[in-house]
Amino acid sequence: MKRLWAAWRMKYVTNAEQETGCVFCNALAKPDDGQNLVIRRAERAFVILNKYPYTSGHLMVAPFAHQASLELLEPAERAEMMELVSQCLTALRQIYNPHGFNVGMNIGSAAGAGVPGHAHMHIVPRWNGDTSFMSTVGEVRVLPEALEETYRRVLQALQEK
């Protein structure tokens, strides 16, 4: 088991594949599957699993439109994003039973946006006491399940809606 964990960890940490272009636009050009991490497409927006999650179940909701900020989107795009966020909250409560959520956007590099050119919302499940010495002192995140399992569980929960 240790060997398997070490191999996965090294692959995760050293995966130096540098994606060119916008990660959200690139994801939209590929099929929805566990490799691509796209969980649901609606008419104007979609749900994607965060490739580098803060916690298990860390999702993002992004519009199809490549716009840098929320106010640049059409009202229907913003409305659909919020509906997808609501559906994701319901699914994540069912799957993980978190004590709360962080839901929000980082707009612009100064605000911490990792993809500043394509607005997106983060949905991060939270549990009482989930900030441990690992993240505080060691700057390390501990995830209890692999991304593939998170993808499968969230996909199944959203399909039941």
N, C-alpha and C positions, 0 to 999 in steps of 0.2 A: 504494500500500500504506500509506504514512504517513497519508493522508487517512482510509482505512478504519479503521486502528488508532485514530486520534484520535477519530473518530465513535463507535466502540465504547466507548472509554475514557470519553468524556464521558457517554455514556448510562449506563454502569456507575456512574460516580462521582456523577453528578447525579440518578440515579433516586431521586426523593424519595417514591416510593409508600410511604406509611405504612400498614402492615397493622394492622387492628384485631383484637383477640383473640389467641389463641395460634397461632403460625405452624405448629406441628405439627398441631393440631386442624384448622386451616384447610386444610392440605395433604391431610388424610384425607378431607375433604369434597369434594375435587376429583378428577377422573380422573387416573390415573397416566400422565404424559407428560413430555416435555422441558420444557414450560412450568412444570409443577408440581414437577418435579425428583424426584418419588417414583419410585424404581427398582424396588423390590420390596415387596410386602405379604405378610406371613405371617398366621397366625391371630390373633396378639396384638401384633405389633410390625411395624415397617416400616423400610426403608432409604431415605434421602433424601440427595441431593447438597447439600452446603453451598453456599448462594447466594453467600457471601463467603469462599471457601476460602483456607486458608493455603498449600496446594500443590494441584497437580492431583491429583484422586482423593480429596479431602477429603470423606468421607462421614459421615453421622450415622445412628445407629440409635435409634429411639424406640419406646416402647410406644404402643398405641392409647389406653391409659388416661391421662388428664390427672392425673398425680401429680407432686408436686414433688421427690420423692426416691426413691432405689432401694428402700429398706426398706418403702416404702408400696405397692410393687407385689406382686402375687401371685407365688409361686415360679415358676409356669409362664410368667409374663410375663418375669421375669428370665432364666430358662433360654432362652427363645426369643430374647431380645435377644443373649445370648452366642452362640447358634448362628448368628444373622445376622452378628454381628461376625466369627466364624470364616469364614463363607462370603465375606464382603467381603475379609478378609485374603488368602484364596486368589485371588480375582479380581484384586485390586490387584497382587499379586505377579506374576501372569500378564501383566497389562497394562503395568505401569510398571517392574517389576523394582527396587523400592526397596531400599535397604540396611537399612531398619528402619521402625518405625512408632511413633507416639504413639497410644495408645488410652486413653481415659479420660473421666471425667465431671467437670463443674464443677457442684456442687450448692449452690445459693444464690447470691445476688448477691455476697456477700463473697468467694466462691470464683471469681468471674468468669463465672458463668452468664449468658449473653445472653438465655436464655429460662428464668428461674428457676422458673416454675410447671409446667414439663413436663420431667421427667427425660429425658436423652438422652445417648448415648455418641458421642464423636468418634473417628474413625479417620483419622489423618493420615499418609500415606506420607512417609518421610524419606530423604534421600540424604546421604552423607558430604559435608560442605562446603556444604550447602544454605542455610546462614545467611550471606548475603553482605552487602556494604556497603549494598546497596539496602534490605534489611530492618532492618539494624542502625542505619545512619546516616539514611537517607532515610525510614524507616518506610513503605516501599513494598514490595508483594509483586509478583513477576514470575511470571506463569503462562504456560507454554509452549503451552497450548491453551485454546480457548473452552469454557465450561460445556456447551454443546450437544454438543461432541465428547466431553467426559468422560462425559456422560450416556450417549451412544450406546455408548461403549466398555465402560463398566461394566455397562450393561444387557445387552449381548451376552455378556459374560463370565459374568454371573450366570445367564443363560438356558441356558448350556451345562452347567450343573450339574445 
